[in-house]
Amino acid sequence: MPTSENTVIDLFQGWPAPSLLPTSLLQAASQTLLSNPSLSTPSLLYGPDPGPPSLLETLSVFLSKFYSTPWTSPSRLTITGGASQSLACILQVYTDPSFTKNVYMVAPTYFLACRIFEDNGFAGRLRAVPEDQEGIDIERLEELLARDDLENGWRDQRPTKQPLPCQKHFQNIIYCVPTFSNPSGKTMSLRRREQLVRLARKHNALVVTDDVYDLLHWNPTRLGEAAVPRLVDVDHTLDGGVVSPFGNVVSNGSFSKILGPGLRTGWTESTELFALGLSKCGSTRSGGSASQFTASTIAESLRSSAFQQYLDCVLVPAYRHRAAIALEAVQRYLLPHGAILISLDGNSNPKLPKNTSLAVDGGYYIYIHLPEQLDATRFAEVAERQENVIVGSGENFEVVGDEASVRIKHGVRLCFAWEDEDRIVEGIRRLGKVLEQAMANIKT
Ligand SMILES: Cc1ncc(COP(=O)(O)O)c(C=O)c1O
């Protein structure tokens, strides 16, 4: 059906495409599960704390191949209710607001994480750290950590939690989305990852990485492989390996962006001791790991290779194509009016080397900066009112409580996953109209 002028086009929604949802994969997997009592009975009862062994084992094989990490094993994994629920459990177990000082978040940030930190006692203690072309601005982070280390107030307070022997409290939390970031689409360089791990070790910090877009990677030279080693793997190998049995990084994975967020299932990878401590989170002990039935169903899809096939033959080709046409539309309709591509290296950005080819290698998002004179929040309001296009913009991605440190005034996030292809192009075309008009208004 052609897209009429008044069709609402939502380029904000960071959800998977409804037309690509893997209903037949899940139907076949649940059929296998439910028709065999030796599989169905445990899947419908309480499960073990770390998660159903069927998923821990199949996932461990899958991750170890994708990330080229022979050390990935079931005992380094826990099954979770998705990255958000998992973040809450990580904070419950591994922080104490009377000991843990601050949470350092890359800005622009995945805004819904802020509330999870606030719910766990960190309101007013979220610190924004800017991003450069290689990822988190490490010098700024170092400066902030050093400054905050001088304040010793927290250490005098009585602990409010009693960690078990297989748990500990970290002094700082660093949160980032290192690969195909939400919202900026950037991937942190390996060099920066190494610097970050060293810094975390120095400051007794836990780096929580939401690695939820990693599997959606389509750089043709590394198809079926990770773009860059995860921070948890850098921690495993760098300078002789982890400096404490808990390590300093936990990888937070999710099936939400791949199979569907309604499944509410994900995983963590960390050191074995960290995984054990996490699996002893009170709400997990009382009931077993989250999403036992769904997790067991996903295990069947991994066992039968249906998952791998869906990823390789459906999802990655479809998103690669959407990303390419979205990028083409951005080049055609937005860059000529002064917008700058932030997610990628490219000729459009005067600060980057010339002749770098433009490509989006994975994830869900393209992130642009509007020309300096324009405010992104205002631009988004006009786009919605006049052109029925919804985008994520500006202050949506600021770190709550520390907005003034890193203002996100010009950023606009475009998601190429949710809407179908013709609507993506049409939405960006309409945004081009709004941008052209806004620039003309400035000139007159
Ligand atoms: C960076 C990031 N983390 C976490 C989530 C939510 O993941 P889940 O559905 O697994 O809770 C999202 C969803 O947009 C995300 O972009």
The ligand as a MOL file (V3000), in Angstrom:
LIG
                    3D

  0  0  0     0  0            999 V3000
M  V30 BEGIN CTAB
M  V30 COUNTS 16 16 0 0 0
M  V30 BEGIN ATOM
M  V30 1 C 21.0140 -0.6000 24.9700 0
M  V30 2 C 19.7800 -1.3240 25.3530 0
M  V30 3 N 19.7530 -2.0370 26.4890 0
M  V30 4 C 18.6510 -2.7040 26.8670 0
M  V30 5 C 17.5120 -2.6780 26.1020 0
M  V30 6 C 16.3180 -3.4410 26.5830 0
M  V30 7 O 16.6230 -4.8140 26.4790 0
M  V30 8 P 15.6690 -5.9290 27.0400 0
M  V30 9 O 14.4340 -5.9600 26.2030 0
M  V30 10 O 16.4770 -7.1700 26.9190 0
M  V30 11 O 15.3440 -5.6030 28.4560 0
M  V30 12 C 17.4780 -1.9420 24.9230 0
M  V30 13 C 16.2630 -1.8220 24.1290 0
M  V30 14 O 16.0750 -0.8830 23.3720 0
M  V30 15 C 18.6570 -1.2620 24.5320 0
M  V30 16 O 18.7110 -0.5510 23.4030 0
M  V30 END ATOM
M  V30 BEGIN BOND
M  V30 1 1 1 2
M  V30 2 1 2 3
M  V30 3 2 2 15
M  V30 4 2 3 4
M  V30 5 1 4 5
M  V30 6 1 5 6
M  V30 7 2 5 12
M  V30 8 1 6 7
M  V30 9 1 7 8
M  V30 10 2 8 9
M  V30 11 1 8 10
M  V30 12 1 8 11
M  V30 13 1 12 13
M  V30 14 1 12 15
M  V30 15 2 13 14
M  V30 16 1 15 16
M  V30 END BOND
M  V30 END CTAB
M  END
